């Protein structure tokens, strides 16, 4: 194992960063989830060359740190808001699923409302649909996109060109709607 960690700290106008030297051939940057900057560099790369690399990428580093900070400032959801959101989702989402299923000519099994950390919805091979109750906090256009996306899996259980054609047939503006989810 050939690696050496150096804490470079603040040097002039450069962001704080830690340099980890190892048996590698290239230099790379990483902004961790806590905003710390790590520079991974070859063992023999001169410190001045590393500092120049950081200087060239300072704008990128600042942008990534800003994104990390925004993610960490997520609003706290109270237990009452959670219960109300789940109840609202149990009423509203099945209505939207029934509406779009009729239009798309598909059927589905049961609908379950959950609180997933990384998914807005899913469709099982048996045709059961799962939706994240937090969709109720989104614009209705974004919620409808997730419903149509999951119903499209009733015809295509993949993300092939045929799948996206089914989604687009129902929601020609699905790309804009999908962006609404990514901004959350």
Secondary structure, DSSP 8 states (H G I E B T S, - for coil): --EEEEEEE--TTS--EEEEEES-SS-EEEE-TTS-EEEEEETT--HHHHHHHHHHTHHHHHHHHHHHHHHH------HHHHHHHHHHHHHHHHHHHHHHHHHHT-----EEEE--SS-SEEE-TTS-EEEEGGGGGS-HHHHHHHHHHHHHTTT-SS-SHHHHHHHHHH-TTHHHHHHHHHT-
